Amino acid sequence: MSSLDTFAAKKLASLDAKHLRRTLVDTAREDGIWMLREGRRLLSFSCNDYLNLTQHPKVQEAAIAAIREHGVGAGASRLVTGNHPLYAQLETRLARLKDTEAACVFGSGYLANLGIISALMGRNDLLLVDELSHSCILAGAALSGGKTLMFHHNDVAHAEQLLHENRELYRHAMIATDGVFSMDGDLAPLHELAALCKKYDAWLLSDDAHGIGVVGGGRGSSFAHPPKADVDLQMGTLSKAIGGYGGYLCASQTVIDLIKTRARTLVYSTGLPPGTVAAAIAALDVIEYDPNYAIKPLRKAKAFTARLGLPEAQSTIVPIVISGTEKTLSAARMLEDEGFLVAAIRPPTVPLGTSRLRLTFTAAHPDAEIERLASIIGERILNKKI
């Protein structure tokens, strides 16, 4: 074995010993909720396709039509020749949904945060990041070269303490947080963080990957508690409730103009395929024109938490924290035997000692199956008589 192979083998052995090794499993999707995995048909409570728009006829038809007209790929980066006309439509629609002047679409949500944060922040700047924020926010902060400080989860007082102690030492400051936290499903206190930013002349970035389409009437976490929170940088993805792929930033026209010329992950990446952009536009049509449909996933998540006597769901994500990695994996296997696909989430995705089952609810989940899942989890995992 080469030294590289030896290094890799030792790393894998260490992960195996801690039950932390990941493997890819072929999973075919029949529709928005039913999956075929290793010869078994499973009802998935692990997918982020909250509105089942990956299978929506209008969304699929829009993608097919765009491929026929524009081809399969973009052909180049957006600043060269890859900025096909559909982009302008999508960015206008996103800005309208988020109540901003303009928007910019990226190749993915991860690329968006890498590009946004590193374009706006530099070595003489201060970044305050919620400790449970998505890893792409941390990666963007590291790429910027700025000073990064973590504040306790959703702890506005701690964030203010850090600003009070450090703000005058730096040129610019930014607070970055998830709008809906991907592993806990709770919402960030955006109104309070926005007020803090105003007080200390800082900029607020909220990652709304898990909020758009399903929280705040489909408009996202900034709209969850009216009036709209004053978030300078509303970032998110097109790959979850929107049903396709890509990322975006909604902000002022001036900020978007700067991002389009300075964000390296936009400048040096090939544009999204035309079919993907067209699908996102069609998905936004569904969300805007059928708001009753957009509230279904959250309603189903709340029914589940009520059935188990858990804190009321704030989003479509409900964690069942089990703690031990081995026990969590065993619980996921038990649920699979019962016909459910529920992801076992382990460190480093979540902190040590907080391994969990992460359940996600979609508009198409049958109420009877949600009831059955709640009964099994209550009796065999939480040891509750319900």
Secondary structure, DSSP 8 states (H G I E B T S, - for coil): --HHHHHHHHHHHHHHHTT-------EEESSSSEEEETTEEEEES----TT-GGG-HHHHHHHHHHHHHH-SS--SBTTTT---THHHHHHHHHHHHHT-SEEEEES-HHHHHHHHHHHH--TT-EEEEETT--HHHHHHHHHHT-EEEEE-TT-HHHHHHHHHHHGGGSS-EEEEEESB-TTT--B--HHHHHHHHHHHT-EEEEE-TTTTTTSTTTT-GGGSSSS----SEEEEESSSTT-S--EEEEE-HHHHHHHHHH-HHHHTSB---HHHHHHHHHHHHHHHH-HHHHTHHHHHHHHHHHHHT----SSSEEEEEEE-HHHHHHHHHHHHHTTEE-EEE-TTSS-TT-EEEEEE--TT--HHHHHHHHHHHHHHTS----
